[in-house]
């Protein structure tokens, strides 16, 4: 691989964002107590032109319409520019197994739809209203709705507490978006700084309308906010926690020592955070009993983290509709579909685990460049099986500030946390 050349910060951030948006969130070794697999159904909650925005609903075992169950809606991260609705699949499956109705909502993003963050907020508010409007059919209690998300998705979830924010044309404004609780994974909580304003073309008034901390008052819903101590975005959490305390608002804190942005996406932090999420929701009466998830042993975590392609089990399950342990061209999605012929090495029209693992091993070889131990924690041992350019999947040109071909932790912190939320 060629030695990386220095590029403007904007290109650097774009490259990093591309990696972040394509990460696949998995929970391959998580132990769930609930044996029944929740049903998942997909519906359209909003149509803009020819763009259908879908919401994936996870129904718990024994569910029926009119149940009035507590519900949670997840919004994926990706810097308002990318990301995948599959990000919170493990969390949704777990909470559905605990008796909730869990939803994962798609929304417009810059890379696919050419929109700014305020439009992302509009879509999120539409999704929440859709759930409440269809509460009886969905079997949920509209007075027991939790908003959740990670990074940019955490921002969207937090914006639901703002009584009057940006609103989509045609939305029924008589339906409130204010949730009964929020679970926010390393969220952005303010747009009122120079870097964030750039995303809104300098519109300060618009920034105020989508800055949750500005609107935090005594009526704000209780929140659980989770950050890694090494995540520079934690300043958003610090500001929110301080203001919440002064207003007498409950804002629980989960800090992962030594962890960076997106720490919750990998084991054992996925399990650890879910335990705290479970306890938080139980304290509010949304769940009963003790958490049913277990934190895996350290040796098991290390083994899974070294298995490359096997870490993509959540996305694999989502694509393998017929459960035949292989992916057809029709089942493939995203960049796996775009690169189907490259991955299907035996040309049988299917991608099996062996082919996926061969690709993982190849991506972890010297052909991809730098040592895996020196890249961002979110991507360590995460071969990106869905990148457009497989020969350069993890290390696109122009992301190293020192031009030495290796993205170090220091360089990463300087780049990742500057703008890529």
C-alpha positions as CSV (number, residue, x, y, z in Angstrom):
1,X,0.0,0.0,0.0
2,X,1.2,3.4,-0.8
3,X,2.4,5.7,1.9
4,X,-0.5,8.0,2.9
5,X,-0.3,11.7,2.0
6,X,-1.4,14.5,4.1
7,X,-4.8,15.9,3.2
8,X,-7.1,18.7,4.4
9,X,-8.9,18.0,7.7
10,X,-12.2,17.8,5.8
11,X,-11.0,14.9,3.7
12,X,-9.6,13.2,6.7
13,X,-12.9,13.5,8.6
14,X,-14.7,12.2,5.6
15,X,-12.5,9.1,5.4
16,X,-12.9,8.4,9.1
17,X,-16.6,8.9,8.9
18,X,-16.8,6.4,6.1
19,X,-15.2,3.8,8.3
20,X,-17.3,4.6,11.2
21,X,-20.5,4.4,9.2
22,X,-19.7,1.0,7.9
23,X,-18.8,-0.7,11.2
24,X,-20.9,-3.7,11.9
25,X,-22.2,-4.0,15.4
26,X,-22.3,-7.6,16.7
27,X,-22.9,-9.6,19.8
28,X,-21.8,-13.1,18.7
29,X,-21.2,-14.5,22.1
30,X,-23.8,-12.7,24.2
31,X,-25.8,-15.0,26.5
32,X,-29.5,-14.3,26.5
33,X,-31.8,-15.9,29.0
34,X,-34.9,-15.5,26.8
35,X,-34.9,-18.5,24.5
36,X,-37.8,-17.4,22.2
37,X,-36.6,-15.3,19.3
38,X,-38.7,-12.1,19.1
39,X,-40.6,-11.5,15.8
40,X,-39.4,-8.6,13.7
41,X,-41.5,-6.7,11.2
42,X,-40.6,-3.8,9.0
43,X,-43.0,-0.9,8.1
44,X,-42.7,2.4,6.4
45,X,-43.2,5.3,8.9
46,X,-42.7,8.1,6.4
47,X,-42.3,8.7,2.6
48,X,-40.5,11.7,1.2
49,X,-40.7,11.7,-2.6
50,X,-39.7,8.2,-3.6
51,X,-37.7,7.7,-0.4
52,X,-39.4,5.3,2.0
53,X,-38.2,5.5,5.6
54,X,-38.5,2.2,7.4
55,X,-38.8,1.2,11.0
56,X,-38.0,-2.3,12.2
57,X,-40.2,-3.5,15.1
58,X,-39.0,-6.2,17.4
59,X,-42.0,-7.8,19.2
60,X,-41.5,-9.8,22.4
61,X,-42.6,-13.4,22.9
62,X,-46.3,-13.6,23.7
63,X,-47.0,-10.2,22.3
64,X,-50.4,-9.2,20.9
65,X,-51.9,-6.0,19.6
66,X,-53.3,-3.9,22.4
67,X,-50.8,-5.1,25.0
68,X,-49.7,-1.6,26.1
69,X,-46.1,-2.6,26.6
70,X,-43.2,-0.2,27.2
71,X,-41.3,0.6,24.0
72,X,-37.9,1.8,23.0
73,X,-36.8,3.4,19.7
74,X,-33.2,3.3,18.6
75,X,-31.5,5.7,16.2
76,X,-28.1,4.7,14.7
77,X,-25.0,6.8,14.6
78,X,-22.9,7.9,11.7
79,X,-22.2,11.6,11.9
80,X,-25.6,12.5,10.3
81,X,-23.9,11.4,7.1
82,X,-24.0,7.6,7.1
83,X,-24.6,4.6,9.4
84,X,-26.8,1.6,9.4
85,X,-30.1,0.9,11.0
86,X,-28.7,-2.5,12.0
87,X,-26.4,-0.9,14.6
88,X,-28.7,-1.5,17.6
89,X,-29.8,-4.9,16.6
90,X,-28.3,-6.6,19.7
91,X,-29.9,-4.1,22.0
92,X,-33.3,-4.3,20.3
93,X,-33.2,-8.1,20.4
94,X,-32.3,-8.2,24.1
95,X,-34.9,-5.7,25.2
96,X,-37.6,-7.4,23.2
97,X,-36.6,-10.6,24.9
98,X,-37.2,-8.8,28.2
99,X,-40.8,-7.9,27.2
100,X,-40.5,-4.5,25.5
101,X,-41.4,-3.6,22.0
102,X,-38.1,-2.4,20.5
103,X,-37.8,-0.3,17.2
104,X,-34.9,0.6,15.0
105,X,-35.7,3.6,12.8
106,X,-34.0,4.6,9.5
107,X,-33.6,8.3,8.7
108,X,-32.2,10.4,6.0
109,X,-28.4,11.2,6.1
110,X,-26.1,13.3,4.1
111,X,-24.3,10.7,2.1
112,X,-27.5,9.0,0.9
113,X,-30.0,11.9,0.8
114,X,-27.9,15.1,0.8
115,X,-29.5,16.4,4.0
116,X,-28.3,18.4,7.0
117,X,-28.7,17.3,10.7
118,X,-31.9,19.2,11.2
119,X,-33.6,17.0,8.6
120,X,-32.3,13.9,10.5
121,X,-34.0,15.3,13.6
122,X,-37.2,15.9,11.7
123,X,-37.3,12.2,10.6
124,X,-36.6,11.0,14.1
125,X,-39.5,13.1,15.5
126,X,-41.7,11.7,12.7
127,X,-40.8,8.2,13.8
128,X,-41.6,8.8,17.4
129,X,-45.0,10.3,16.4
130,X,-45.6,7.3,14.2
131,X,-45.1,4.9,17.1
132,X,-47.5,6.8,19.3
133,X,-50.1,7.2,16.6
134,X,-50.0,3.4,16.1
135,X,-49.7,2.5,19.7
136,X,-52.7,0.2,19.9
137,X,-51.7,-1.7,16.8
138,X,-48.1,-1.9,17.9
139,X,-49.2,-3.1,21.4
140,X,-47.3,-0.3,23.2
141,X,-48.2,2.2,25.9
142,X,-47.5,5.7,24.3
143,X,-46.9,6.9,27.9
144,X,-44.0,4.5,28.3
145,X,-41.7,5.3,25.3
146,X,-37.9,5.5,25.6
147,X,-35.7,7.2,23.1
148,X,-32.2,5.9,22.5
149,X,-29.3,6.2,20.1
150,X,-25.6,6.4,19.7
151,X,-23.4,9.4,18.8
152,X,-25.4,11.3,16.1
153,X,-28.3,8.9,16.9
154,X,-28.0,9.8,20.5
155,X,-28.4,13.4,19.5
156,X,-31.6,12.6,17.7
157,X,-32.9,10.7,20.7
158,X,-32.1,13.6,23.0
159,X,-33.8,16.0,20.6
160,X,-37.1,14.2,21.3
161,X,-37.3,15.9,24.7
162,X,-37.4,19.4,23.0
163,X,-41.1,20.5,23.0
164,X,-40.7,22.7,19.9
165,X,-37.9,21.8,17.6
166,X,-37.7,21.4,13.9
167,X,-40.8,19.7,12.5
168,X,-41.5,17.9,9.2
169,X,-44.3,19.1,7.0
170,X,-47.4,17.0,7.5
171,X,-46.5,15.8,11.0
172,X,-49.3,15.8,13.5
173,X,-47.9,18.3,16.1
174,X,-50.6,17.3,18.6
175,X,-48.6,14.1,19.2
176,X,-45.7,14.8,21.6
177,X,-42.2,13.5,20.9
178,X,-41.1,13.8,24.5
179,X,-40.1,10.4,25.8
180,X,-40.6,9.1,29.3
181,X,-36.9,8.3,29.4
182,X,-33.7,8.5,27.3
183,X,-30.8,6.1,26.9
184,X,-28.0,8.0,25.2
185,X,-24.7,6.4,24.0
186,X,-21.9,8.9,23.7
187,X,-24.4,11.5,22.3
188,X,-23.8,14.9,20.8
189,X,-25.9,17.2,23.0
190,X,-25.2,20.7,21.5
191,X,-24.7,22.3,18.1
192,X,-23.7,25.6,19.6
193,X,-20.0,25.5,18.8
194,X,-18.0,26.3,15.7
195,X,-17.5,22.8,14.4
196,X,-21.1,21.8,14.7
197,X,-22.4,25.1,13.2
198,X,-20.5,24.2,10.0
199,X,-22.9,21.3,9.6
200,X,-25.8,23.8,9.6
201,X,-24.1,26.3,7.3
202,X,-23.6,28.6,10.3
203,X,-27.3,28.9,11.2
204,X,-27.2,29.7,14.9
205,X,-30.9,29.9,15.3
206,X,-31.3,26.4,13.9
207,X,-28.4,25.2,16.1
208,X,-30.3,26.3,19.2
209,X,-33.4,24.5,18.1
210,X,-31.6,21.1,17.9
211,X,-29.3,21.5,21.0
212,X,-30.8,19.4,23.8
213,X,-28.7,20.8,26.6
214,X,-30.0,24.3,25.9
215,X,-33.6,23.0,26.4
216,X,-32.9,21.0,29.5
217,X,-35.2,22.1,32.3
218,X,-36.9,20.6,35.4
219,X,-39.4,18.8,33.1
220,X,-36.8,16.9,31.2
221,X,-37.2,13.1,31.2
222,X,-34.8,10.9,33.2
223,X,-31.7,9.9,31.2
224,X,-28.9,7.4,31.3
225,X,-25.9,8.8,29.4
226,X,-23.0,6.5,28.6
227,X,-19.5,7.6,27.6
228,X,-16.0,6.3,27.5
229,X,-13.6,8.3,29.6
230,X,-11.3,8.8,26.6
231,X,-14.0,10.1,24.4
232,X,-13.5,13.8,23.8
233,X,-17.2,14.1,23.2
234,X,-17.7,13.5,26.9
235,X,-17.6,17.2,27.3
236,X,-21.2,17.1,26.0
237,X,-22.1,14.7,28.8
238,X,-20.3,16.7,31.5
239,X,-22.2,19.9,30.5
240,X,-25.5,18.0,30.5
241,X,-24.9,16.3,33.8
242,X,-24.0,19.5,35.5
243,X,-27.1,21.3,34.2
244,X,-29.4,18.4,35.0
245,X,-28.1,18.4,38.6
246,X,-28.8,22.1,39.0
247,X,-32.4,21.6,37.6
248,X,-33.1,18.5,39.8
249,X,-33.3,16.2,36.8
250,X,-32.2,12.6,36.9
251,X,-29.3,12.0,34.6
252,X,-27.5,8.7,35.4
253,X,-23.9,8.4,34.4
254,X,-22.1,5.3,33.0
255,X,-18.3,5.8,32.4
256,X,-16.2,3.2,30.7
257,X,-12.7,3.7,32.0
258,X,-10.1,4.0,29.3
259,X,-12.6,3.6,26.5
260,X,-13.1,5.9,23.5
261,X,-16.0,6.7,21.2
262,X,-18.3,3.9,20.3
263,X,-17.0,1.6,23.0
264,X,-20.5,0.1,23.6
265,X,-20.4,-1.5,20.1
266,X,-18.0,-4.3,21.1
267,X,-17.9,-7.0,23.8
268,X,-17.7,-7.0,26.7
269,X,-19.0,-3.4,26.7
270,X,-22.1,-4.2,24.8
271,X,-23.1,-6.6,27.6
272,X,-22.0,-4.3,30.4
273,X,-23.9,-1.3,29.1
274,X,-27.0,-3.4,28.5
275,X,-26.9,-4.5,32.1
276,X,-26.9,-0.9,33.2
277,X,-29.6,0.0,30.6
278,X,-31.7,-2.8,32.0
279,X,-31.3,-1.7,35.6
280,X,-32.1,1.9,34.6
281,X,-35.3,1.0,32.9
282,X,-36.3,-1.4,35.7
283,X,-35.8,1.5,38.2
284,X,-38.4,3.4,36.2
285,X,-40.8,0.5,36.1
286,X,-40.4,-0.3,32.4
287,X,-38.8,-3.7,33.1
288,X,-39.2,-6.3,35.9
289,X,-36.7,-8.6,37.5
290,X,-32.9,-8.7,37.1
291,X,-31.0,-8.4,33.8
292,X,-30.8,-11.7,31.9
293,X,-27.7,-10.9,29.9
294,X,-24.2,-12.0,31.1
295,X,-20.8,-10.5,30.6
296,X,-18.6,-13.0,28.8
297,X,-15.3,-14.2,30.3
298,X,-12.3,-12.3,29.1
299,X,-10.9,-15.3,27.3
300,X,-14.1,-15.7,25.3
301,X,-14.0,-12.0,24.4
302,X,-10.4,-12.2,23.1
303,X,-11.3,-15.3,21.1
304,X,-14.2,-13.6,19.4
305,X,-12.3,-10.4,18.8
306,X,-9.7,-12.5,16.9
307,X,-12.2,-14.2,14.7
308,X,-12.6,-11.4,12.2
309,X,-15.6,-12.3,10.1
310,X,-17.4,-14.1,12.9
311,X,-17.8,-10.8,14.6
312,X,-20.3,-9.9,12.0
313,X,-22.9,-12.4,13.2
314,X,-25.6,-9.8,13.8
315,X,-25.6,-8.5,10.3
316,X,-25.2,-12.1,9.0
317,X,-28.4,-13.1,10.8
318,X,-30.2,-10.1,9.5
319,X,-29.4,-11.0,5.9
320,X,-29.8,-14.8,6.1
321,X,-33.6,-14.7,5.9
322,X,-34.1,-18.4,5.2
323,X,-31.6,-19.5,7.8
324,X,-29.6,-21.7,5.4
325,X,-26.3,-20.4,6.7
326,X,-25.3,-18.7,3.5
327,X,-26.2,-15.4,1.8
328,X,-27.6,-15.3,-1.7
329,X,-27.3,-12.3,-4.0
330,X,-30.9,-11.4,-3.3
331,X,-30.3,-11.6,0.5
332,X,-27.1,-9.5,0.5
333,X,-27.3,-5.9,1.5
334,X,-25.2,-2.8,1.6
335,X,-21.6,-3.1,0.5
336,X,-21.7,-6.9,0.7
337,X,-24.2,-6.8,-2.1
338,X,-22.0,-4.3,-4.1
339,X,-19.0,-6.6,-3.7
340,X,-20.8,-9.9,-4.0
341,X,-18.8,-11.3,-6.9
342,X,-15.5,-10.5,-5.1
343,X,-16.5,-12.3,-1.9
344,X,-18.2,-15.3,-3.7
345,X,-14.8,-16.9,-4.6
346,X,-16.2,-20.2,-5.7
347,X,-18.9,-18.5,-7.9
348,X,-21.7,-20.7,-6.6
349,X,-24.1,-17.7,-6.2
350,X,-23.8,-17.8,-2.4
351,X,-21.5,-16.4,0.3
352,X,-20.9,-18.8,3.1
353,X,-19.0,-18.4,6.4
354,X,-15.8,-19.8,5.0
355,X,-15.7,-17.2,2.2
356,X,-16.4,-14.5,4.6
357,X,-13.7,-15.6,7.0
358,X,-11.2,-15.9,4.1
359,X,-12.0,-12.3,3.3
360,X,-11.5,-11.3,6.9
361,X,-8.1,-13.0,7.0
362,X,-7.1,-11.3,3.8
363,X,-8.1,-7.9,5.1
364,X,-6.0,-8.5,8.2
365,X,-3.0,-9.4,6.2
366,X,-0.1,-7.2,5.1
367,X,-2.0,-6.2,2.0
368,X,-4.0,-3.8,4.0
369,X,-1.1,-1.9,5.5
370,X,-0.6,-1.1,9.2
371,X,-0.7,-3.1,12.4
372,X,-4.2,-3.6,13.7
373,X,-3.1,-2.8,17.3
374,X,-2.5,0.9,16.3
375,X,-5.8,1.8,14.8
376,X,-8.9,3.3,16.4
377,X,-10.4,1.1,19.2
378,X,-13.7,1.0,17.2
379,X,-12.0,-0.7,14.3
380,X,-9.4,-2.8,16.0
381,X,-9.7,-6.4,14.6
382,X,-12.8,-5.2,12.6
383,X,-12.1,-6.0,9.0
384,X,-14.6,-3.9,7.1
385,X,-16.3,-6.6,5.0
386,X,-18.5,-4.1,3.2
387,X,-16.1,-1.4,2.0
388,X,-16.3,-0.5,-1.7
389,X,-12.6,-0.8,-2.1
390,X,-11.7,-4.1,-0.5
391,X,-8.0,-3.6,-1.1
392,X,-8.1,-0.5,1.1
393,X,-11.0,-1.3,3.4
394,X,-9.6,-0.2,6.7
395,X,-6.9,2.3,5.7
396,X,-8.1,4.7,2.9
397,X,-5.4,7.1,1.7
398,X,-5.1,10.4,3.5
399,X,-6.2,9.6,7.1
400,X,-2.7,9.8,8.7
401,X,-1.7,13.2,9.9
402,X,2.0,12.2,10.3
403,X,2.1,10.6,6.8
404,X,3.8,7.5,8.2
405,X,1.1,5.1,7.0
406,X,-0.1,4.2,10.5
407,X,-3.0,5.8,12.4
408,X,-1.9,6.1,16.0
409,X,-4.1,6.6,19.0
410,X,-2.9,10.2,19.3
411,X,-3.6,11.0,15.7
412,X,-6.9,9.3,15.9
413,X,-8.1,11.3,18.9
414,X,-7.1,14.5,17.2
415,X,-9.1,13.6,14.1
416,X,-12.0,11.4,15.3
417,X,-13.3,13.7,18.0
418,X,-12.9,17.0,16.1
419,X,-15.9,16.7,13.9
420,X,-16.8,13.1,13.2
421,X,-19.7,12.5,15.6
